[in-house]
């Protein structure tokens, strides 16, 4: 699909979606096929689902149970996308942009499928307890803090730009400064200073 900056994994997932549609005898690629493709390809989207209390095999089984097999035996890999599938892809782009990304990863496509709401893919995810808010929180959490959820923020974190400096003034007027790699180290230091 032109105009989208998909990761290689998403491109593979789209190919798998076409294969899933063909295996089901469908002459189109819908959100349900996109979800089946994502479940096959793995990546951050699947990792986010696995971090939630969701059984991936059950999710796939429930999704397939809601589908009616078609009669078509089309070997064409250029099956058309339904309007809901296209909307899911557009919503994936919106999710990626809102989270500060310049590309669309599997996690964004999964969020796009959920935001589409009306398709069987979204309904299956919702029935499994996966909401857009829960999944988005897991995607952000898996990247680290909310600053780390942004790719450029993650680079800043790795470069040490988020170091914490603590300055303690003692009763006698002395000042002691200490620099820490992260907030937790600084808190531990302060907790130890308060005890002593």
Secondary structure, 3 states (H helix, E strand, C coil): CCCCCECHHHHHHHHHHHHHHHHCCCCEECHHHHHHHHHHHCCHHHHHHHHCCCCHHHHHHHHHHCCCCCCCCCCCCCCEECHHHHHHHHHHHHHHHHCCCCCECHHHHHHHHHHHCCCHHHHHHHHCCCCHHHHHHHHHHHCCCCCCCCHHHHHHHHCCCCCEEEEEECCCCCEEEEEECCHHHHHHHHHHHHHC
